[in-house]
Amino acid sequence: MTQTVADYVLHRLREWEVEHVFAYAGDGINGLLAAWERATDPPQFVQSRHEEMSAFQAVGYAKFSGRLGVCMATSGPGAIHLLNGLYDAKLDHVPVVAIVGQTNRSAMGGHYQQEVDLLSLFKDVAGEYCQMVTVPEQLPNVLDRAIRIASSERTVTAVIIPADVQELEYSPPGHEFKMVPSSLDMSWSAPVPPDSQVERAAAVLNAGEKVAVLVGQGARGAAAEVTEVAELLGAGVAKALLGKDVLSDELAWVTGSIGLLGTRPSYELMRDCDTLLFVGSSFPYTQFLPEFDQARAVQIDIDPRMVGLRYPFEVNLVGDAAGTLRQLLPLLARKEDRAWRATVEQNVSRWWDVLQRRAATTADPINPELVFHALSNRLPHDAIVTADSGSSANWYARHVKMRGTMRGSLSGTLATMGPGVPYVIGAKFGCPARPCYALVGDGAMQMNGINELITIAKYWQDWTDPRLVVAVLHNNDLNQVTWELRAMEGSPSFLPSQQLPDFPYADYAASLGLLGIKVDKPEDVGAAWDEALASTRPCLVEFVTDPAVPPIPPHATWEQIKSTAQSFLKGDADRWGMLKEGARSKVAEVLPGSTDDPAP
């Protein structure tokens, strides 16, 4: 039978060992859908409920499997729907290829139905490579380059294929003028900086007495090297949120997350250090870094476009994190004075005590910190955890301890709402034997998570391991924005924008054949987690939580505290709850022991 362009696209994806394409149907990709119907081999067409979810699923797949994510959509509205998920991939440096349909070539420029200038539309999000295939001979070169560039640059690329081109007979490029052949091999070497630059960096680090290290996702393959550097220098190590799973939180000198959603020991580490080492991170919030004239600093990053970007670094090393640190290690002198390290470890120990007391404070009905604190030690050592944007990200950042081979991520740079559930769906296809957990607020759940429960119900029986848990914080409030209004604007909660309609999350999950558990008493939190984690089918746990528990950082400034107080005076609808729970949280931070302990 004649091989069409669409047949060849699937064949070439198969040769690149692409096993899944996250997609939604439409007539702009009818040729590709017909090719799938004829195909007997991978890649599998994974159907989402919306093209944005397909893109998020591709991002989750790529983040957790380490492989290329591929998503697909029809022309016009379908292509437009992909954009938010693709921007999430671009900003978090995740390799994703988008394949999109387009109207027939004969209709282009004619204001035809669903005709959108896709080259212009994708010009920014797929700026590294965005091409339209107009003749069969452009393949395989265009598809190969899209895959190679996305993978090597850790970015988004796009391939646009008009509907009529998909149905043409495939003809390969010939050995002739203006034909571009291609190949499958994708091999490259990780760069390392020259010795002279590494020596300069070592001199800076050896001169410091109070060394702080900040790691991001670019250090994920360098955990052993980071650990050895920290031991030699007596350093504390903070983690950007995208690098939360780089190092175990069981290490006494790991201070946890940094930034607005960070921990107090990370804040203290940066406040008091005299030397800073950045490894594989583009953490953007300079107000959480040392003062510009406070610390000498060294950066290591594989991307030359990202060095020197966040702080006045004295030495910028462009190279792979593990390889560069291995070059650096023999040049570092062990610091015999361990007073700085002891201080860091004391701060970390106290912080975990504070979190335990905060989780134990009473709330109406459930303290959300208790939900996350009770989960943390119950998570399997090979768990994959996602958090959605919102107050759930605060509790994930602070309470969930990484250990073993656990992985965790969220929308770090775009900080978009909605990827928590589709991320774990993508993760489940990429890592089917690992248990997956999505920690989601009710705002994100109502935005799109509810619909993606349908996707879970559609596919879960195909997975080798069915363990997938979605936890929903049910407080009927867009809680993070509510608290930002209070803390940053001194404004009371604006109910028309912040109040969410009630919804029976657990009942809805049960209606789909999943396990649904509703928890509205603090003493039931631990048992609910135990039931969910032991479930042999995907499970949704609905925790009815108190929206008055403040997610503001533990090192909030006096200005933020004053602004929050001002919202009382302006008639905040929940002013008594704010005062009560905020006071309890602060008391839990400063007093020994715990108050009103529910059994976690």
C-alpha positions as CSV (number, residue, x, y, z in Angstrom):
1,M,0.0,0.0,0.0
2,T,1.2,3.5,-0.8
3,Q,2.9,5.2,2.2
4,T,1.5,8.7,2.9
5,V,3.2,11.6,4.5
6,A,1.1,10.9,7.6
7,D,2.2,7.2,7.6
8,Y,5.8,8.4,7.4
9,V,5.5,10.8,10.3
10,L,4.4,7.9,12.5
11,H,7.1,5.7,11.1
12,R,9.8,8.4,11.8
13,L,8.5,9.0,15.3
14,R,8.8,5.2,15.9
15,E,12.4,5.3,14.6
16,W,13.1,8.0,17.2
17,E,11.6,5.7,19.8
18,V,8.7,8.0,20.6
19,E,6.2,5.7,22.4
20,H,3.3,8.1,23.2
21,V,1.8,11.2,21.5
22,F,-0.6,13.2,23.7
23,A,-3.3,14.6,21.4
24,Y,-6.8,15.5,20.7
25,A,-8.6,14.8,17.3
26,G,-9.7,17.3,14.7
27,D,-10.1,17.4,11.0
28,G,-6.9,19.3,10.5
29,I,-5.0,16.1,11.4
30,N,-7.4,13.6,9.8
31,G,-4.6,12.3,7.6
32,L,-2.6,11.5,10.7
33,L,-5.6,9.9,12.5
34,A,-6.2,7.7,9.5
35,A,-2.5,6.7,9.5
36,W,-2.9,5.7,13.2
37,E,-5.9,3.6,12.3
38,R,-3.7,1.7,9.8
39,A,-0.7,1.4,12.2
40,T,0.0,-1.6,14.4
41,D,3.0,-0.2,16.3
42,P,3.7,2.7,18.6
43,P,3.5,5.6,19.1
44,Q,0.3,5.3,21.1
45,F,-2.3,8.1,20.6
46,V,-3.2,9.3,24.2
47,Q,-6.5,11.2,24.1
48,S,-6.9,14.0,26.6
49,R,-10.1,16.0,27.2
50,H,-8.5,19.3,25.8
51,E,-5.5,20.2,23.8
52,E,-4.0,22.2,26.7
53,M,-4.1,19.0,28.7
54,S,-2.3,17.2,25.9
55,A,0.5,19.7,26.1
56,F,0.7,19.4,29.9
57,Q,0.8,15.7,29.7
58,A,3.7,15.9,27.3
59,V,5.5,18.2,29.7
60,G,4.8,15.8,32.6
61,Y,6.0,12.8,30.5
62,A,9.2,14.6,29.6
63,K,9.9,16.0,33.1
64,F,9.7,12.6,34.8
65,S,10.8,10.1,32.1
66,G,13.7,12.2,30.9
67,R,12.6,11.5,27.3
68,L,11.1,13.8,24.6
69,G,7.5,14.8,25.0
70,V,5.3,14.9,21.9
71,C,1.9,16.5,21.6
72,M,-0.4,17.0,18.6
73,A,-3.5,19.1,17.8
74,T,-5.6,20.1,14.9
75,S,-5.5,23.4,13.1
76,G,-6.9,26.7,14.4
77,P,-8.4,26.4,17.8
78,G,-6.7,23.1,18.6
79,A,-3.3,24.6,17.9
80,I,-4.2,27.7,20.0
81,H,-5.2,25.5,22.9
82,L,-1.7,23.9,23.0
83,L,0.0,27.2,23.8
84,N,-0.2,27.4,27.6
85,G,1.2,23.9,28.0
86,L,3.9,24.7,25.5
87,Y,4.9,27.9,27.3
88,D,5.1,25.8,30.5
89,A,7.6,23.5,28.7
90,K,9.6,26.4,27.3
91,L,10.0,28.3,30.5
92,D,10.9,25.2,32.5
93,H,13.4,24.0,29.8
94,V,11.5,20.8,29.0
95,P,11.9,19.1,25.5
96,V,8.6,19.0,23.8
97,V,7.7,18.8,20.1
98,A,4.3,20.0,18.9
99,I,2.9,18.6,15.7
100,V,-0.1,20.6,14.4
101,G,-2.4,20.5,11.5
102,Q,-3.2,23.3,9.1
103,T,-5.8,24.0,6.4
104,N,-5.1,22.8,2.9
105,R,-2.5,24.7,1.0
106,S,-5.0,25.7,-1.6
107,A,-7.1,27.5,1.0
108,M,-4.2,29.4,2.7
109,G,-4.6,33.1,2.6
110,G,-8.3,32.8,1.8
111,H,-9.7,33.5,5.2
112,Y,-10.8,29.9,5.3
113,Q,-12.5,28.2,8.3
114,Q,-10.0,27.7,11.2
115,E,-7.2,29.3,9.2
116,V,-4.7,30.8,11.6
117,D,-1.2,32.0,10.8
118,L,0.4,29.2,12.8
119,L,4.0,30.2,11.9
120,S,3.4,33.5,13.5
121,L,1.4,32.0,16.4
122,F,4.2,29.6,17.3
123,K,7.0,32.0,16.5
124,D,7.7,32.8,20.2
125,V,6.9,29.6,22.0
126,A,8.8,27.5,19.4
127,G,11.3,30.2,18.5
128,E,14.2,27.7,18.4
129,Y,12.5,25.8,15.5
130,C,9.1,26.2,13.9
131,Q,8.6,25.0,10.3
132,M,5.7,24.1,8.0
133,V,6.0,21.1,5.7
134,T,4.6,21.9,2.2
135,V,6.0,19.0,0.2
136,P,6.8,15.4,1.2
137,E,10.5,15.7,0.5
138,Q,10.9,18.1,3.4
139,L,10.4,15.1,5.6
140,P,12.3,13.6,7.4
141,N,14.6,16.6,7.8
142,V,12.0,18.9,9.4
143,L,10.8,16.4,11.9
144,D,14.3,15.2,12.7
145,R,15.5,18.7,13.3
146,A,12.5,19.5,15.5
147,I,13.3,16.4,17.6
148,R,17.0,17.0,17.8
149,I,16.7,20.7,18.7
150,A,14.0,20.2,21.3
151,S,16.0,17.4,22.9
152,S,19.4,19.1,22.9
153,E,18.3,22.6,23.7
154,R,15.6,21.4,26.2
155,T,13.0,23.6,24.6
156,V,9.8,23.6,22.4
157,T,9.8,23.1,18.7
158,A,6.8,22.9,16.3
159,V,6.1,21.1,13.0
160,I,3.1,22.3,11.0
161,I,1.6,19.9,8.4
162,P,-1.3,21.1,6.2
163,A,-4.1,18.6,5.9
164,D,-3.7,17.9,2.2
165,V,0.1,17.3,2.6
166,Q,-0.6,14.6,5.2
167,E,-2.5,12.6,2.5
168,L,0.2,12.9,-0.2
169,E,2.3,10.0,-1.2
170,Y,5.5,10.1,0.7
171,S,8.6,10.7,-1.4
172,P,12.0,11.0,0.3
173,P,14.6,13.7,-0.4
174,G,16.8,12.8,-3.3
175,H,20.5,13.1,-3.9
176,E,20.1,16.4,-5.8
177,F,20.3,20.1,-5.6
178,K,18.0,21.8,-3.0
179,M,17.1,18.5,-1.3
180,V,18.0,18.1,2.4
181,P,18.6,14.6,3.6
182,S,18.7,13.7,7.3
183,S,19.7,11.1,9.9
184,L,18.5,9.6,13.1
185,D,21.5,9.7,15.3
186,M,21.4,12.1,18.2
187,S,24.8,12.2,20.0
188,W,26.4,15.1,21.8
189,S,28.9,15.7,24.5
190,A,28.2,17.6,27.7
191,P,30.5,20.7,27.8
192,V,32.9,21.5,30.6
193,P,34.7,24.8,31.2
194,P,38.5,25.3,30.7
195,D,40.8,24.6,33.7
196,S,41.7,28.3,34.1
197,Q,38.1,29.2,34.8
198,V,37.6,26.3,37.2
199,E,40.7,27.4,39.1
200,R,39.3,30.9,39.5
201,A,36.0,29.5,40.9
202,A,37.9,27.3,43.3
203,A,39.8,30.3,44.6
204,V,36.6,32.1,45.4
205,L,35.0,29.1,47.1
206,N,38.1,28.3,49.1
207,A,38.3,31.9,50.4
208,G,34.8,31.9,51.8
209,E,34.0,31.0,55.4
210,K,30.2,30.7,55.2
211,V,29.4,29.0,51.9
212,A,25.8,28.7,50.6
213,V,24.9,26.5,47.6
214,L,21.7,26.9,45.5
215,V,20.8,24.0,43.2
216,G,18.1,23.8,40.5
217,Q,16.9,21.2,38.1
218,G,20.1,21.4,36.1
219,A,21.9,19.7,39.0
220,R,19.6,16.7,39.0
221,G,22.3,14.4,37.6
222,A,25.0,15.8,39.9
223,A,23.6,14.9,43.4
224,A,26.8,13.0,44.4
225,E,29.0,15.8,43.3
226,V,27.0,18.5,45.0
227,T,27.0,16.4,48.2
228,E,30.8,16.1,48.1
229,V,31.3,19.9,47.4
230,A,29.0,20.7,50.4
231,E,30.9,18.3,52.7
232,L,34.3,19.8,51.7
233,L,33.1,23.4,52.1
234,G,30.9,22.9,55.1
235,A,28.1,24.5,53.1
236,G,24.4,24.5,53.4
237,V,22.4,23.7,50.3
238,A,19.1,25.4,49.3
239,K,16.9,24.2,46.5
240,A,15.0,26.1,43.8
241,L,11.5,24.6,43.6
242,L,12.3,22.9,40.3
243,G,15.3,21.4,41.9
244,K,13.4,20.1,45.0
245,D,14.1,16.5,44.1
246,V,17.8,17.0,43.4
247,L,18.8,16.2,47.0
248,S,17.2,14.3,49.8
249,D,15.6,16.4,52.5
250,E,16.9,13.8,55.1
251,L,20.3,15.4,54.7
252,A,20.8,17.6,57.8
253,W,22.4,20.5,55.8
254,V,19.8,20.7,53.1
255,T,17.7,23.8,53.9
256,G,14.8,23.0,51.5
257,S,13.1,25.3,49.1
258,I,13.9,29.0,48.6
259,G,11.8,32.0,47.8
260,L,8.2,33.0,48.4
261,L,7.3,29.4,48.9
262,G,10.5,28.6,50.7
263,T,11.7,27.7,54.2
264,R,13.2,29.9,56.9
265,P,16.5,28.0,57.0
266,S,17.0,28.8,53.3
267,Y,16.2,32.4,54.0
268,E,18.8,32.4,56.8
269,L,21.3,30.6,54.7
270,M,21.2,33.4,52.1
271,R,20.9,36.2,54.6
272,D,24.1,35.2,56.5
273,C,26.5,33.6,53.9
274,D,29.6,35.3,52.5
275,T,30.0,33.0,49.4
276,L,27.4,31.6,47.0
277,L,27.6,28.8,44.5
278,F,24.7,28.5,42.0
279,V,24.4,25.1,40.2
280,G,21.9,24.5,37.4
281,S,19.4,27.1,38.4
282,S,17.9,30.3,37.0
283,F,16.1,31.1,40.3
284,P,14.7,34.6,39.5
285,Y,13.8,36.2,42.8
286,T,16.9,38.1,43.7
287,Q,15.3,39.5,46.9
288,F,15.8,36.0,48.4
289,L,19.5,35.9,47.5
290,P,22.3,37.6,49.5
291,E,22.7,41.4,49.2
292,F,24.6,42.3,46.0
293,D,27.6,43.4,48.0
294,Q,27.4,40.7,50.6
295,A,28.8,37.5,48.9
296,R,31.3,36.5,46.3
297,A,29.6,34.2,43.9
298,V,30.2,31.4,41.3
299,Q,27.6,30.1,38.8
300,I,27.6,26.8,36.9
301,D,25.1,26.3,34.1
302,I,25.1,24.4,30.9
303,D,23.3,27.2,29.0
304,P,25.5,30.2,28.2
305,R,22.4,32.3,27.9
306,M,21.5,31.8,31.5
307,V,24.8,32.6,33.2
308,G,25.4,36.0,35.0
309,L,21.6,36.6,34.9
310,R,20.5,36.7,38.6
311,Y,23.4,37.9,40.7
312,P,26.8,39.7,40.2
313,F,28.7,36.4,39.8
314,E,32.4,36.7,40.0
315,V,33.0,33.5,37.9
316,N,30.5,32.0,35.4
317,L,31.3,28.4,34.4
318,V,29.4,27.2,31.3
319,G,29.2,23.4,31.5
320,D,27.4,20.3,32.6
321,A,26.8,20.4,36.4
322,A,28.3,17.0,37.2
323,G,31.3,17.3,34.9
324,T,32.1,20.8,36.0
325,L,31.9,19.9,39.7
326,R,34.1,16.9,39.1
327,Q,36.7,19.3,37.7
328,L,36.3,21.6,40.7
329,L,36.4,19.0,43.5
330,P,40.2,18.3,43.5
331,L,40.8,22.1,43.8
332,L,38.7,22.6,46.9
333,A,40.2,22.6,50.4
334,R,38.3,21.1,53.2
335,K,37.1,23.7,55.7
336,E,38.1,22.6,59.2
337,D,36.0,25.2,61.0
338,R,32.5,23.6,60.9
339,A,30.7,26.3,62.9
340,W,28.8,27.5,59.9
341,R,27.7,24.0,59.0
342,A,26.6,23.5,62.6
343,T,24.5,26.6,62.5
344,V,22.9,25.6,59.2
345,E,22.0,22.1,60.6
346,Q,20.5,23.7,63.8
347,N,18.3,26.0,61.7
348,V,17.2,23.0,59.6
349,S,16.4,20.9,62.7
350,R,14.4,23.7,64.3
351,W,12.5,24.2,61.0
352,W,11.2,20.6,60.8
353,D,10.1,21.0,64.4
354,V,8.3,24.2,63.5
355,L,6.5,22.5,60.6
356,Q,5.4,19.6,62.8
357,R,3.9,22.1,65.3
358,R,2.3,24.2,62.5
359,A,0.7,21.0,61.1
360,A,-0.7,20.2,64.5
361,T,-2.5,23.4,65.1
362,T,-6.2,23.2,65.0
363,A,-8.3,24.6,62.1
364,D,-11.8,24.6,60.9
365,P,-12.2,21.8,59.9
366,I,-8.8,20.6,58.7
367,N,-5.4,22.4,58.6
368,P,-4.0,22.0,55.1
369,E,-0.5,21.8,56.5
370,L,-1.6,18.6,58.4
371,V,-2.7,17.1,55.0
372,F,0.8,17.5,53.5
373,H,2.7,16.7,56.7
374,A,0.8,13.5,57.2
375,L,1.5,12.5,53.6
376,S,5.2,13.2,53.6
377,N,6.5,10.2,55.6
378,R,3.9,7.9,54.0
379,L,5.1,8.5,50.4
380,P,6.9,5.5,48.8
381,H,10.6,6.1,48.1
382,D,10.0,5.9,44.4
383,A,7.0,8.3,44.3
384,I,6.4,10.9,41.7
385,V,4.7,14.0,43.1
386,T,3.2,17.0,41.3
387,A,1.8,20.1,42.9
388,D,-0.5,22.6,41.2
389,S,-0.1,26.4,41.4
390,G,-1.8,27.9,44.4
391,S,-1.5,27.4,48.1
392,S,-1.0,23.7,47.5
393,A,2.4,24.6,46.1
394,N,3.3,26.3,49.4
395,W,2.6,23.2,51.4
396,Y,4.3,20.9,48.9
397,A,7.4,23.1,49.0
398,R,7.7,23.1,52.7
399,H,6.2,19.9,54.1
400,V,6.9,17.2,51.5
401,K,10.3,15.6,52.2
402,M,12.2,14.3,49.2
403,R,14.1,11.0,49.8
404,G,15.1,7.9,48.0
405,T,14.5,8.2,44.3
406,M,11.4,10.4,44.7
407,R,10.7,12.9,42.0
408,G,8.6,16.1,42.2
409,S,7.8,19.0,40.0
410,L,5.3,21.8,39.2
411,S,4.9,24.7,36.8
412,G,8.0,26.4,38.1
413,T,8.5,29.5,35.9
414,L,5.2,30.0,34.2
415,A,3.4,29.1,37.5
416,T,0.3,28.3,35.5
417,M,-2.8,26.8,37.1
418,G,-3.9,23.4,35.9
419,P,-0.9,21.1,35.2
420,G,-1.0,19.0,38.5
421,V,-3.4,16.3,37.2
422,P,-2.2,16.1,33.6
423,Y,1.4,16.0,34.7
424,V,0.8,12.8,36.7
425,I,-1.0,11.3,33.7
426,G,2.0,12.0,31.5
427,A,4.3,10.7,34.2
428,K,2.2,7.5,34.4
429,F,2.7,6.8,30.7
430,G,6.4,7.6,31.0
431,C,7.0,5.7,34.3
432,P,4.1,3.2,34.5
433,A,5.6,1.2,37.4
434,R,6.0,4.2,39.7
435,P,3.2,5.5,42.0
436,C,2.1,9.1,41.2
437,Y,0.5,11.8,43.4
438,A,-1.1,15.1,42.4
439,L,-1.6,17.7,45.1
440,V,-4.2,20.2,43.8
441,G,-6.3,23.0,45.1
442,D,-10.0,23.2,44.3
443,G,-9.4,26.2,42.0
444,A,-7.1,24.2,39.7
445,M,-9.3,21.1,40.0
446,Q,-12.3,23.1,38.8
447,M,-10.3,24.7,36.0
448,N,-9.4,21.4,34.3
449,G,-8.5,18.6,36.8
450,I,-12.0,17.4,37.0
451,N,-12.1,16.7,33.3
452,E,-8.8,14.9,33.4
453,L,-10.2,12.4,35.9
454,I,-12.1,11.1,32.9
455,T,-8.7,10.5,31.1
456,I,-7.5,8.6,34.2
457,A,-10.6,6.5,34.1
458,K,-10.1,5.8,30.4
459,Y,-6.5,4.6,30.7
460,W,-5.7,3.4,34.2
461,Q,-6.4,-0.3,33.6
462,D,-3.8,-0.3,30.9
463,W,-1.0,0.7,33.3
464,T,1.2,-1.9,34.8
465,D,0.8,-0.3,38.2
466,P,-2.5,1.5,38.9
467,R,-1.3,3.6,41.8
468,L,-2.3,7.2,41.2
469,V,-3.7,9.5,43.8
470,V,-5.2,13.0,43.4
471,A,-5.5,15.0,46.6
472,V,-7.9,18.0,46.4
473,L,-7.8,20.8,49.0
474,H,-11.5,21.7,49.2
475,N,-11.9,25.2,50.7
476,N,-14.1,26.9,48.1
477,D,-11.5,29.7,47.8
478,L,-8.8,30.7,45.3
479,N,-6.6,30.7,48.4
480,Q,-3.2,31.8,47.1
481,V,-4.6,34.9,45.4
482,T,-6.8,35.7,48.4
483,W,-3.7,35.8,50.6
484,E,-1.7,37.7,48.1
485,L,-4.5,40.3,48.0
486,R,-4.2,40.6,51.8
487,A,-0.4,40.5,52.1
488,M,0.6,42.5,49.1
489,E,-2.3,44.9,48.6
490,G,-3.7,45.2,52.0
491,S,-7.0,44.4,50.4
492,P,-9.8,42.3,51.8
493,S,-10.8,39.1,49.9
494,F,-13.0,40.0,46.9
495,L,-15.6,37.3,47.1
496,P,-17.0,37.5,43.5
497,S,-13.5,36.7,42.3
498,Q,-12.2,34.4,45.1
499,Q,-15.2,32.3,46.2
500,L,-15.6,29.0,44.3
501,P,-18.8,27.0,43.9
502,D,-19.1,23.9,46.0
503,F,-18.4,20.6,44.2
504,P,-18.5,16.9,45.3
505,Y,-15.0,15.9,44.1
506,A,-14.9,12.4,45.8
507,D,-18.4,11.6,44.6
508,Y,-17.6,12.6,41.1
509,A,-14.4,10.4,41.1
510,A,-16.5,7.5,42.4
511,S,-19.0,8.1,39.6
512,L,-16.1,7.4,37.1
513,G,-15.2,4.1,38.8
514,L,-12.3,5.6,40.7
515,L,-12.0,5.4,44.5
516,G,-13.3,8.6,46.1
517,I,-12.6,9.5,49.7
518,K,-13.9,12.6,51.5
519,V,-12.2,13.7,54.7
520,D,-13.6,16.5,56.9
521,K,-12.1,15.7,60.3
522,P,-8.4,16.1,61.2
523,E,-8.3,12.8,63.1
524,D,-9.2,11.0,59.8
525,V,-6.4,12.5,57.7
526,G,-3.8,9.8,58.3
527,A,-6.3,6.9,57.8
528,A,-7.5,8.5,54.5
529,W,-3.9,8.7,53.2
530,D,-3.3,5.1,54.2
531,E,-6.4,3.9,52.3
532,A,-5.5,6.0,49.2
533,L,-1.9,4.8,49.1
534,A,-3.0,1.2,49.4
535,S,-5.7,1.5,46.7
536,T,-5.4,-0.9,43.7
537,R,-7.1,1.7,41.5
538,P,-6.7,5.5,41.1
539,C,-8.0,7.4,44.0
540,L,-9.2,11.0,44.7
541,V,-9.0,12.2,48.3
542,E,-11.0,15.3,49.0
543,F,-9.8,17.1,52.1
544,V,-12.1,19.8,53.4
545,T,-9.6,22.4,54.6
546,D,-9.6,25.8,56.3
547,P,-8.9,28.7,53.9
548,A,-7.9,30.9,56.9
549,V,-4.5,29.1,57.4
550,P,-2.0,31.6,56.0
551,P,0.4,30.4,53.2
552,I,2.5,33.5,53.5
553,P,6.2,32.9,54.0
554,P,7.5,32.3,57.6
555,H,9.9,35.2,57.1
556,A,7.2,37.6,56.0
557,T,8.3,41.2,56.2
558,W,6.7,43.7,58.5
559,E,5.2,45.5,55.5
560,Q,3.4,42.3,54.4
561,I,2.2,41.7,58.0
562,K,0.9,45.3,58.1
563,S,-0.8,45.0,54.7
564,T,-2.5,41.8,55.9
565,A,-3.7,43.5,59.1
566,Q,-5.1,46.4,57.0
567,S,-7.4,44.0,55.2
568,F,-9.1,43.4,58.6
569,L,-9.9,47.1,58.8
570,K,-11.3,47.1,55.2
571,G,-13.9,44.4,56.1
572,D,-12.4,41.1,55.0
573,A,-15.1,38.5,55.0
574,D,-12.9,36.0,57.0
575,R,-11.1,38.4,59.3
576,W,-11.8,36.4,62.5
577,G,-10.6,33.2,60.9
578,M,-7.5,35.0,59.6
579,L,-6.6,36.4,63.0
580,K,-7.2,33.1,64.7
581,E,-5.3,30.8,62.4
582,G,-2.5,33.2,61.6
583,A,-1.9,33.7,65.3
584,R,-1.9,29.9,65.9
585,S,0.6,29.4,63.1
586,K,3.0,32.1,64.5
587,V,2.7,30.7,68.1
588,A,3.6,27.2,66.7
589,E,6.8,28.7,65.3
590,V,8.1,30.3,68.4
591,L,6.9,28.1,71.3
592,P,8.2,24.6,72.2
593,G,5.9,21.6,72.0
594,S,2.7,21.3,70.0
595,T,-0.8,22.5,70.4
596,D,-4.0,20.5,70.0
597,D,-2.2,17.6,68.3
598,P,-4.5,15.6,66.0
599,A,-3.1,12.2,65.1
600,P,-1.6,12.6,61.6
